[in-house]
């Protein structure tokens, strides 16, 4: 097996599951996450010849995944605008993707609150809150400064808190 | 706020996912460009054949002076340009 293919298979073995949860936290639906993972790993395979060995594979892969996910969410928003879907119905889709939703009422409300955040705030929030990544790691993945990320997380956190309070 | 992700996946999903993802290198290398090349070649061949047939049919039937003048009139030339063209011809 060529070296490149072996490395790719190692990435799949090591990162496909955590990457699934990274994407799922952003998009909600299992089916959308599954499609996105295929796209992400195809992009990774195509970009592998340009991958420098001294970079961290985790950061590199998460960067590809994050860009793909943001792009997917943008397209979904445009599609929703064209079909006159409301923001609420989009949030509902993200927060309530049955049949693979196991949460109670509180968790459902939290997912709904996260779904109302703008894409970048949602990204920072989910990476900090669910994945517990450091600001430095998120900064490397997103190319945003640590200071800006802290501000973004703080704003997102307050918005989520406010949403939960008003929708209690 | 609870920190737990409230989602689940179908049974055995991650094993299946890993297998599908591991197939990507083989699938990508199987993509060959032969069908696209064949399509491009057939378009080029059709264009060449069409051009050949057109050239042959126009070359075997030389246009008359009237046809040339009609063509020039239809092309929107002014009378002066037309007279010059006919004179030159």
Interface residues (C-beta under 8 A of the other chain):
Chain A: X4 X5 X8 X9 X12 X13 X16 X17 X20 X21 X24 X25 X28 X30 X34 X37 X38 X41 X42 X45 X46 X97 X100 X101 X102 X103 X104 X106 X107 X108 X110 X111 X129 X130 X160 X161 X164
Chain B: X1 X2 X3 X4 X5 X6 X7 X8 X9 X10 X14 X17 X18 X20 X21 X22 X24 X25 X28
